[in-house]
Amino acid sequence: MQRELGSTSVRIIGVNEVGHETDYNADGGICDGRDLPFLEDTADSVWDTWDVTYRDVYVVNAQGELIEVFNLTENDLGNDANYASLRKILTDAAQ
């Protein structure tokens, strides 16, 4: 998915954990009725390599370098300050 933040373009994808493929498949699940693309983690085990916690948002720059990790469980986006914080992180990363 690509969204515009002012004059800045940000791309967002989801990566599911190995072993949860059927939870996120195109036959129903998290992708159903949404336009957020999801990648299947594989034997490469990105979740383990990156030490991911459930609901982490990993923000990387155009070179794929990690800028920040923002957890959506700890930082509910229903809270205006958390939403503004994540928006700023994404906007700054895209500059």
N, C-alpha and C positions, 0 to 999 in steps of 0.2 A: 504494500500500500504506500502511496506517496501522497503526502499532505503538504500544503503550503503554509508556512509560518511567516507571514509578512512576505518578504521577497526571498525567503529561504525555503529550500526544498529539503524535506526529511523523508527517508524511507524507513518503514517499520516492518519487521517480520517477527514471527514467533518461532521458537524452536522447542519441540516437545522432548521429553525425556525418553530414553530407550525403555521399552517395556510398556509404553502408554500409547502405542500406535493406534490401537482400536478406539481409544478415547477421542482422538483428534482426526479421524479419517473423514473423507469427503462424503461418506454414507450417513453422516449424522454425527454430531459432536460439536466441537468448538468452532469448526469452519462453517458449519451450516448457517446460511443466511448472513454471512459476514464476508468482508472483502480483505481481511487481514490474512496474508499468506503465512502458512506454517510449513516449516521444514521438519523432516523426520531426522532425529538424531540417529546415528548409526553406531557401528562398532568403534568409530572414532571417539564416541562418548564425550561430546562437547560439555555436557553437564558436569561430568567428573573433572575434565581438564580445567574448566573455568571455575569449579567449586560453586556451582549455581545453587541458590536457595529458591524454592518455589516462589513465583511471582516477581523474580528479579527482572529489572530492565537494565540491560547492558548497553551503554552508549559508547559507540566507537566512531572514530573519525573516518574520513574517506580512505585512509590507508589501512583501516581495520585495527587501529591501535585503541586500546581501552582508555576511555576518558573517565567514566564514572559508572557506578552501579547504584540503582535506585530501586528499592523494594516496595512494591505496591501494597503489600500487607501492612508494613510499618508506616507507609505514607499513603493513606487512602486519598484517592483523587477526588472524592467528594468534598474534601477539605480544600477551600480556595487557595490556601498558602501552599499546600502540597502540589496542587495542579500547577500553580504559577512557578514553583521550583522546578518541576520536571520540564515544563515548557521552556524555561530559561536554559536548563541544561541542554536540551535538544537544539534550541536556537543557537546557543554559543558553540556547540559542537559542529554545527553546519556552516559556521562562518569560515 
